[in-house]
Amino acid sequence: MPFDDMPFDIRLDDLRGPEVAALLQEHLQDMKLHSPPESIHALDLDRLRQPEITFWTVWQNSELLGCGAIREIDAAHAEIKSMRTSRRHRRRGVAAAMLQHILDEALRRGYRRLSLETGSASAFEPARQLYVRFGFRPCGPFAEYLDDPHSVFMTHELQ
């Protein structure tokens, strides 16, 4: 079976593997290229290990393709964090698979709202388009976020 035809395996992850550390480092480096330091809200390994965060990785065989997380804000509201597809695996549906997994988990947990922050620069346009396709709409800052011209806030009311 060709690599691209194999299903993705989404796993709960403890953030201890070197592949995960490398992917998150790639993520943080990209954020630094497109956003000023005060507008970077990506989390490092230690901050992703907080008890209110659940982190998943996407694999095919033994290759890490991407990751995503959900942070509980309160019993009815959660935030998507650390959505990332490895540069080598973009445009293959990895992010869509992870986003669907996160939406399904949010519904299973009984959240009524799922929100996110992403960048406003053109480099973030593919991410914003993906979120719109999945029903997310622009909103104002939520939780501890402040209005920032380098950020786009989006939310999805869950049924």
N, CA, C and O of each residue as an XYZ file, in Angstrom:
636
protein
N       0.847     -1.174      0.000
C       0.000      0.000      0.000
C       0.895      1.241      0.000
O       1.800      1.331      0.830
N       0.674      2.194     -0.898
C       1.481      3.407     -0.901
C       1.334      4.170      0.404
O       0.286      4.128      1.049
N       2.393      4.865      0.784
C       2.427      5.610      2.038
C       1.227      6.541      2.177
O       0.605      6.590      3.238
N       0.891      7.286      1.111
C      -0.205      8.252      1.190
C      -1.571      7.609      1.354
O      -2.507      8.280      1.791
N      -1.717      6.342      1.023
C      -3.013      5.670      1.132
C      -3.230      5.015      2.495
O      -4.321      4.518      2.774
N      -2.219      5.010      3.329
C      -2.338      4.374      4.633
C      -3.078      5.300      5.594
O      -2.893      6.515      5.539
N      -3.909      4.747      6.471
C      -4.648      5.591      7.412
C      -3.713      6.204      8.456
O      -2.643      5.675      8.757
N      -4.157      7.329      8.991
C      -3.417      7.971     10.066
C      -3.762      7.295     11.384
O      -4.886      6.835     11.585
N      -2.792      7.242     12.269
C      -2.967      6.716     13.615
C      -2.814      7.893     14.576
O      -1.714      8.423     14.732
N      -3.902      8.304     15.220
C      -3.858      9.410     16.173
C      -3.754      8.821     17.569
O      -4.596      8.029     17.993
N      -2.694      9.228     18.279
C      -2.389      8.651     19.588
C      -2.312      9.725     20.665
O      -1.807     10.822     20.431
N      -2.818      9.394     21.839
C      -2.574     10.207     23.021
C      -1.071     10.153     23.267
O      -0.477      9.077     23.207
N      -0.451     11.290     23.542
C       1.009     11.324     23.621
C       1.458     11.950     24.931
O       0.823     12.877     25.436
N       2.560     11.437     25.481
C       3.084     11.967     26.742
C       4.190     13.010     26.537
O       4.794     13.469     27.507
N       4.453     13.380     25.292
C       5.428     14.419     24.952
C       6.846     14.061     25.382
O       7.628     14.950     25.720
N       7.185     12.794     25.375
C       8.516     12.378     25.804
C       9.407     11.927     24.644
O      10.618     11.793     24.818
N       8.832     11.693     23.476
C       9.623     11.189     22.359
C      10.441     12.270     21.668
O      10.012     13.422     21.603
N      11.612     11.917     21.153
C      12.442     12.911     20.450
C      11.786     13.447     19.183
O      12.039     14.587     18.794
N      10.949     12.642     18.535
C      10.256     13.112     17.334
C       9.297     14.246     17.673
O       9.183     15.219     16.929
N       8.615     14.112     18.794
C       7.666     15.140     19.231
C       8.421     16.419     19.587
O       7.991     17.515     19.227
N       9.529     16.284     20.283
C      10.330     17.463     20.633
C      10.796     18.179     19.365
O      10.763     19.408     19.304
N      11.223     17.431     18.367
C      11.691     18.033     17.110
C      10.547     18.738     16.380
O      10.740     19.830     15.847
N       9.356     18.124     16.349
C       8.212     18.744     15.679
C       7.797     20.033     16.389
O       7.500     21.033     15.735
N       7.776     20.014     17.698
C       7.406     21.219     18.438
C       8.462     22.313     18.290
O       8.130     23.499     18.287
N       9.723     21.925     18.168
C      10.776     22.908     17.918
C      10.577     23.550     16.543
O      10.733     24.762     16.395
N      10.233     22.737     15.537
C       9.917     23.255     14.205
C       8.753     24.247     14.289
O       8.778     25.306     13.662
N       7.751     23.891     15.064
C       6.571     24.746     15.245
C       6.972     26.096     15.845
O       6.583     27.143     15.329
N       7.736     26.075     16.919
C       8.144     27.312     17.582
C       9.027     28.172     16.676
O       8.911     29.398     16.676
N       9.909     27.533     15.904
C      10.761     28.284     14.970
C       9.918     28.980     13.906
O      10.178     30.135     13.567
N       8.918     28.290     13.382
C       8.038     28.906     12.387
C       7.258     30.074     12.974
O       7.072     31.094     12.311
N       6.803     29.930     14.213
C       6.069     31.028     14.844
C       6.970     32.267     14.940
O       6.510     33.389     14.725
N       8.240     32.062     15.259
C       9.184     33.180     15.385
C       9.436     33.869     14.047
O       9.767     35.054     14.015
N       9.284     33.145     12.953
C       9.468     33.733     11.625
C       8.322     34.664     11.239
O       8.519     35.612     10.479
N       7.119     34.395     11.763
C       5.925     35.077     11.280
C       5.213     35.959     12.299
O       4.250     36.646     11.958
N       5.678     35.946     13.544
C       5.007     36.731     14.587
C       6.051     37.339     15.514
O       7.084     36.722     15.774
N       5.789     38.552     16.018
C       6.710     39.117     17.015
C       6.635     38.308     18.315
O       5.617     37.675     18.594
N       7.694     38.329     19.098
C       7.747     37.494     20.316
C       6.544     37.645     21.239
O       6.057     36.657     21.788
N       6.063     38.871     21.413
C       4.937     39.095     22.336
C       3.614     38.556     21.804
O       2.623     38.505     22.533
N       3.596     38.154     20.534
C       2.367     37.628     19.930
C       2.435     36.125     19.663
O       1.557     35.577     18.997
N       3.455     35.463     20.170
C       3.580     34.009     19.997
C       2.939     33.327     21.200
O       3.359     33.520     22.341
N       1.913     32.525     20.920
C       1.185     31.847     21.984
C       1.372     30.332     21.948
O       0.685     29.603     22.664
N       2.305     29.855     21.110
C       2.607     28.424     21.043
C       3.261     27.998     22.355
O       4.009     28.757     22.970
N       2.966     26.783     22.763
C       3.474     26.262     24.031
C       4.663     25.347     23.810
O       4.714     24.609     22.826
N       5.624     25.396     24.730
C       6.757     24.482     24.676
C       6.380     23.169     25.368
O       5.269     23.028     25.879
N       7.307     22.214     25.380
C       7.032     20.890     25.952
C       6.535     20.971     27.393
O       5.536     20.339     27.737
N       7.212     21.732     28.229
C       6.815     21.804     29.638
C       5.408     22.373     29.806
O       4.625     21.865     30.608
N       5.092     23.405     29.068
C       3.758     24.019     29.190
C       2.671     23.126     28.611
O       1.519     23.200     29.038
N       3.021     22.283     27.644
C       2.038     21.333     27.099
C       1.764     20.171     28.060
O       0.795     19.438     27.870
N       2.583     19.996     29.066
C       2.399     18.896     30.030
C       1.494     19.285     31.197
O       1.376     18.525     32.158
N       0.863     20.438     31.133
C      -0.029     20.874     32.205
C      -1.261     19.967     32.248
O      -1.677     19.458     31.207
N      -1.853     19.752     33.425
C      -2.967     18.805     33.550
C      -4.213     19.176     32.750
O      -5.005     18.295     32.415
N      -4.407     20.455     32.436
C      -5.601     20.845     31.676
C      -5.421     20.663     30.164
O      -6.321     20.988     29.389
N      -4.265     20.147     29.745
C      -3.980     19.957     28.317
C      -3.890     18.477     27.984
O      -3.243     17.706     28.693
N      -4.544     18.091     26.899
C      -4.432     16.739     26.344
C      -3.774     16.886     24.976
O      -4.196     17.707     24.162
N      -2.744     16.092     24.731
C      -1.919     16.226     23.526
C      -1.949     14.916     22.731
O      -1.794     13.829     23.289
N      -2.152     15.047     21.414
C      -2.155     13.884     20.527
C      -1.145     14.060     19.407
O      -0.805     15.183     19.033
N      -0.672     12.949     18.879
C       0.198     12.961     17.714
C      -0.430     12.112     16.612
O      -1.208     11.195     16.876
N      -0.071     12.443     15.368
C      -0.559     11.727     14.188
C       0.628     10.987     13.578
O       1.676     11.575     13.311
N       0.442      9.690     13.364
C       1.521      8.841     12.842
C       1.044      8.056     11.627
O      -0.151      7.832     11.437
N       2.006      7.646     10.814
C       1.836      6.606      9.805
C       3.049      5.715      9.965
O       4.190      6.154      9.816
N       2.783      4.454     10.272
C       3.867      3.541     10.643
C       4.649      4.186     11.769
O       4.060      4.528     12.795
N       5.947      4.365     11.620
C       6.751      4.943     12.693
C       7.110      6.400     12.422
O       8.023      6.933     13.053
N       6.414      7.047     11.504
C       6.735      8.430     11.160
C       5.709      9.393     11.745
O       4.504      9.243     11.543
N       6.214     10.381     12.471
C       5.369     11.421     13.053
C       5.001     12.425     11.971
O       5.875     12.985     11.310
N       3.694     12.652     11.794
C       3.210     13.559     10.756
C       2.737     14.895     11.311
O       2.851     15.923     10.643
N       2.210     14.885     12.526
C       1.661     16.108     13.080
C       1.220     15.932     14.514
O       1.397     14.872     15.114
N       0.636     17.005     15.059
C       0.179     16.964     16.445
C      -0.921     17.994     16.657
O      -1.177     18.841     15.800
N      -1.551     17.908     17.791
C      -2.577     18.852     18.195
C      -2.928     18.618     19.652
O      -2.679     17.543     20.198
N      -3.507     19.628     20.275
C      -3.852     19.523     21.688
C      -5.138     20.281     21.970
O      -5.595     21.101     21.174
N      -5.696     19.983     23.113
C      -6.875     20.696     23.593
C      -6.593     21.101     25.036
O      -6.102     20.306     25.838
N      -6.912     22.347     25.347
C      -6.729     22.881     26.703
C      -8.095     23.250     27.247
O      -8.811     24.064     26.662
N      -8.448     22.648     28.364
C      -9.729     22.978     28.987
C      -9.650     24.343     29.649
O      -8.801     24.593     30.505
N     -10.554     25.217     29.234
C     -10.665     26.541     29.847
C     -11.625     26.453     31.032
O     -11.333     26.952     32.119
N     -12.773     25.813     30.811
C     -13.729     25.505     31.874
C     -14.558     24.321     31.394
O     -14.278     23.761     30.334
N     -15.553     23.939     32.143
C     -16.311     22.727     31.825
C     -17.045     22.799     30.488
O     -17.415     21.766     29.930
N     -17.258     24.004     29.971
C     -18.012     24.156     28.717
C     -17.172     24.676     27.551
O     -17.654     24.729     26.419
N     -15.931     25.057     27.812
C     -15.137     25.750     26.798
C     -13.703     25.215     26.806
O     -13.077     25.089     27.858
N     -13.195     24.901     25.596
C     -11.813     24.435     25.455
C     -11.151     25.174     24.309
O     -11.812     25.792     23.475
N      -9.829     25.094     24.289
C      -9.030     25.766     23.275
C      -8.160     24.761     22.533
O      -7.588     23.859     23.146
N      -8.060     24.911     21.234
C      -7.131     24.119     20.442
C      -5.746     24.740     20.582
O      -5.588     25.954     20.458
N      -4.746     23.905     20.841
C      -3.359     24.343     20.957
C      -2.483     23.437     20.094
O      -2.826     22.287     19.818
N      -1.358     23.982     19.681
C      -0.275     23.210     19.052
C      -0.684     22.373     17.848
O      -0.166     21.274     17.650
N      -1.605     22.883     17.047
C      -1.915     22.205     15.782
C      -0.717     22.393     14.868
O      -0.321     23.523     14.579
N      -0.147     21.300     14.417
C       1.054     21.375     13.579
C       1.143     20.155     12.698
O       0.952     19.030     13.160
N       1.431     20.372     11.431
C       1.773     19.294     10.509
C       3.232     19.488     10.134
O       3.654     20.600      9.816
N       3.990     18.422     10.169
C       5.392     18.482      9.765
C       5.491     19.041      8.344
O       4.652     18.741      7.495
N       6.511     19.847      8.092
C       6.700     20.434      6.753
C       6.671     19.368      5.663
O       6.176     19.610      4.562
N       7.198     18.201      5.970
C       7.291     17.123      4.960
C       5.942     16.494      4.628
O       5.836     15.765      3.642
N       4.912     16.758      5.426
C       3.641     16.047      5.247
C       2.439     16.966      5.060
O       1.299     16.549      5.267
N       2.683     18.185      4.681
C       1.581     19.120      4.473
C       0.793     18.758      3.220
O       1.305     18.125      2.297
N      -0.480     19.183      3.217
C      -1.405     18.985      2.088
C      -1.748     17.512      1.868
O      -2.015     17.086      0.744
N      -1.738     16.747      2.953
C      -2.099     15.325      2.881
C      -3.289     14.995      3.763
O      -3.687     13.833      3.847
N      -3.866     15.996      4.423
C      -5.020     15.749      5.282
C      -4.682     15.502      6.737
O      -5.565     15.159      7.523
N      -3.429     15.669      7.113
C      -3.019     15.429      8.505
C      -3.744     16.389      9.444
O      -4.327     15.953     10.437
N      -3.717     17.686      9.146
C      -4.351     18.675     10.022
C      -5.863     18.457     10.087
O      -6.466     18.587     11.152
N      -6.469     18.127      8.955
C      -7.917     17.877      8.952
C      -8.258     16.677      9.832
O      -9.245     16.708     10.566
N      -7.451     15.622      9.762
C      -7.689     14.440     10.599
C      -7.549     14.796     12.080
O      -8.362     14.372     12.902
N      -6.525     15.570     12.418
C      -6.332     15.963     13.815
C      -7.459     16.880     14.279
O      -7.970     16.719     15.387
N      -7.851     17.836     13.445
C      -8.920     18.746     13.823
C     -10.230     17.989     14.041
O     -10.954     18.280     14.993
N     -10.544     17.031     13.181
C     -11.754     16.228     13.376
C     -11.674     15.435     14.675
O     -12.666     15.320     15.394
N     -10.499     14.890     14.979
C     -10.297     14.151     16.225
C     -10.553     15.068     17.439
O     -11.222     14.674     18.395
N     -10.016     16.279     17.382
C     -10.197     17.227     18.482
C     -11.667     17.626     18.625
O     -12.184     17.703     19.739
N     -12.333     17.876     17.509
C     -13.767     18.198     17.566
C     -14.570     17.041     18.166
O     -15.447     17.262     19.001
N     -14.278     15.824     17.748
C     -14.977     14.651     18.289
C     -14.732     14.523     19.785
O     -15.654     14.227     20.545
N     -13.500     14.744     20.209
C     -13.170     14.655     21.635
C     -13.856     15.772     22.420
O     -14.335     15.540     23.530
N     -13.909     16.968     21.862
C     -14.590     18.079     22.538
C     -16.066     17.763     22.743
O     -16.620     18.030     23.809
N     -16.697     17.199     21.730
C     -18.104     16.793     21.857
C     -18.257     15.693     22.902
O     -19.173     15.737     23.724
N     -17.365     14.712     22.871
C     -17.412     13.606     23.832
C     -17.291     14.130     25.262
O     -17.939     13.612     26.172
N     -16.470     15.147     25.460
C     -16.274     15.723     26.790
C     -17.404     16.663     27.200
O     -17.479     17.076     28.357
N     -18.270     16.996     26.272
C     -19.403     17.851     26.597
C     -19.131     19.340     26.522
O     -19.915     20.136     27.038
N     -18.039     19.733     25.891
C     -17.795     21.164     25.719
C     -18.860     21.746     24.801
O     -19.332     21.071     23.886
N     -19.231     22.973     25.038
C     -20.201     23.652     24.182
C     -19.515     24.599     23.204
O     -20.118     25.042     22.227
N     -18.254     24.903     23.477
C     -17.524     25.845     22.632
C     -16.061     25.431     22.548
O     -15.456     25.028     23.542
N     -15.508     25.536     21.353
C     -14.097     25.242     21.113
C     -13.511     26.459     20.404
O     -14.026     26.871     19.365
N     -12.445     27.037     20.948
C     -11.865     28.260     20.400
C     -10.395     28.053     20.093
O      -9.793     27.056     20.493
N      -9.825     29.015     19.374
C      -8.409     28.944     19.033
C      -7.876     30.329     18.724
O      -8.627     31.262     18.442
N      -6.558     30.435     18.784
C      -5.839     31.630     18.359
C      -4.850     31.172     17.310
O      -4.160     30.169     17.490
N      -4.784     31.909     16.213
C      -3.793     31.655     15.179
C      -3.268     32.999     14.702
O      -3.783     34.047     15.092
N      -2.257     32.968     13.869
C      -1.650     34.206     13.410
C      -2.464     34.909     12.340
O      -3.283     34.296     11.655
N      -2.223     36.221     12.208
C      -2.899     37.016     11.184
C      -2.070     37.144      9.906
O      -2.594     37.586      8.884
N      -0.805     36.772      9.940
C       0.073     36.885      8.765
C      -0.383     35.933      7.662
O      -1.099     34.967      7.926
N       0.026     36.203      6.447
C      -0.379     35.372      5.306
C       0.076     33.916      5.452
O      -0.564     33.016      4.908
N       1.158     33.677      6.168
C       1.632     32.299      6.366
C       0.602     31.439      7.093
O       0.634     30.213      6.982
N      -0.308     32.064      7.832
C      -1.322     31.340      8.597
C      -2.628     31.165      7.815
O      -3.568     30.553      8.322
N      -2.699     31.688      6.602
C      -3.930     31.610      5.817
C      -4.414     30.177      5.614
O      -5.611     29.931      5.768
N      -3.537     29.203      5.273
C      -4.041     27.826      5.126
C      -4.697     27.302      6.408
O      -5.702     26.594      6.340
N      -4.146     27.638      7.559
C      -4.744     27.207      8.827
C      -6.109     27.862      9.013
O      -7.077     27.197      9.382
N      -6.183     29.155      8.760
C      -7.469     29.845      8.917
C      -8.522     29.258      7.986
O      -9.676     29.096      8.384
N      -8.144     28.937      6.755
C      -9.089     28.333      5.806
C      -9.556     26.963      6.298
O     -10.735     26.628      6.179
N      -8.641     26.179      6.845
C      -9.012     24.871      7.397
C     -10.041     25.043      8.514
O     -11.048     24.335      8.541
N      -9.799     25.964      9.419
C     -10.724     26.163     10.529
C     -12.105     26.607     10.036
O     -13.122     26.149     10.556
N     -12.146     27.481      9.056
C     -13.430     27.916      8.494
C     -14.166     26.729      7.887
O     -15.375     26.593      8.073
N     -13.456     25.870      7.166
C     -14.092     24.672      6.567
C     -14.724     23.781      7.631
O     -15.697     23.079      7.355
N     -14.181     23.804      8.839
C     -14.707     22.980      9.922
C     -15.707     23.725     10.803
O     -16.096     23.223     11.857
N     -16.124     24.908     10.383
C     -17.181     25.608     11.092
C     -16.745     26.678     12.071
O     -17.591     27.238     12.769
N     -15.467     26.984     12.152
C     -14.994     28.036     13.048
C     -15.269     29.401     12.427
O     -15.200     29.575     11.210
N     -15.581     30.359     13.286
C     -15.866     31.729     12.861
C     -15.035     32.694     13.700
O     -14.680     32.383     14.837
N     -14.722     33.867     13.142
C     -13.956     34.849     13.924
C     -14.697     35.235     15.206
O     -15.927     35.258     15.247
N     -13.939     35.529     16.224
C     -14.492     35.985     17.501
C     -13.472     36.926     18.134
O     -12.382     37.134     17.601
N     -13.838     37.477     19.252
C     -12.906     38.320     19.992
C     -11.986     37.473     20.851
O     -12.132     36.252     20.912
N     -11.040     38.121     21.513
C     -10.153     37.390     22.417
C     -10.957     36.652     23.487
O     -12.016     37.118     23.907
N     -10.462     35.531     23.913
C     -11.117     34.707     24.926
C     -10.086     34.325     25.983
O      -8.887     34.538     25.802
N     -10.561     33.766     27.071
C      -9.695     33.340     28.189
C      -8.744     34.490     28.540
O      -9.201     35.608     28.777
N      -7.449     34.237     28.578
C      -6.489     35.263     28.997
C      -5.931     36.085     27.843
O      -5.080     36.948     28.063
N      -6.385     35.840     26.628
C      -5.870     36.574     25.469
C      -6.319     38.032     25.480
O      -7.368     38.381     26.023
N      -5.489     38.868     24.862
C      -5.816     40.274     24.660
C      -5.874     40.538     23.161
O      -5.272     39.811     22.371
N      -6.596     41.575     22.778
C      -6.663     41.944     21.371
C      -5.236     42.188     20.865
O      -4.439     42.835     21.544
N      -4.919     41.674     19.684
C      -3.561     41.739     19.142
C      -3.670     41.720     17.626
O      -4.301     40.817     17.077
N      -3.078     42.686     16.931
C      -3.176     42.700     15.468
C      -2.482     41.510     14.798
O      -2.700     41.255     13.614
N      -1.657     40.790     15.538
C      -0.953     39.631     14.992
C      -1.701     38.319     15.258
O      -1.230     37.244     14.888
N      -2.855     38.415     15.894
C      -3.647     37.237     16.230
C      -5.015     37.290     15.578
O      -5.604     38.358     15.409
N      -5.508     36.109     15.215
C      -6.881     35.917     14.782
C      -7.489     34.930     15.766
O      -6.921     33.867     16.017
N      -8.639     35.279     16.322
C      -9.347     34.417     17.273
C     -10.549     33.841     16.557
O     -11.257     34.546     15.837
N     -10.774     32.553     16.762
C     -11.897     31.873     16.121
C     -12.563     30.962     17.140
O     -11.938     30.519     18.104
N     -13.840     30.692     16.908
C     -14.578     29.813     17.818
C     -15.588     28.991     17.046
O     -15.986     29.338     15.934
N     -15.990     27.900     17.661
C     -16.975     26.985     17.072
C     -17.933     26.591     18.193
O     -17.525     26.017     19.203
N     -19.205     26.906     17.999
C     -20.231     26.480     18.959
C     -20.563     25.023     18.649
O     -20.947     24.700     17.525
N     -20.419     24.154     19.626
C     -20.625     22.718     19.432
C     -22.044     22.336     19.803
O     -22.655     22.965     20.666
N     -22.566     21.316     19.161
C     -23.935     20.845     19.428
C     -23.890     19.599     20.275
O     -24.935     19.043     20.613
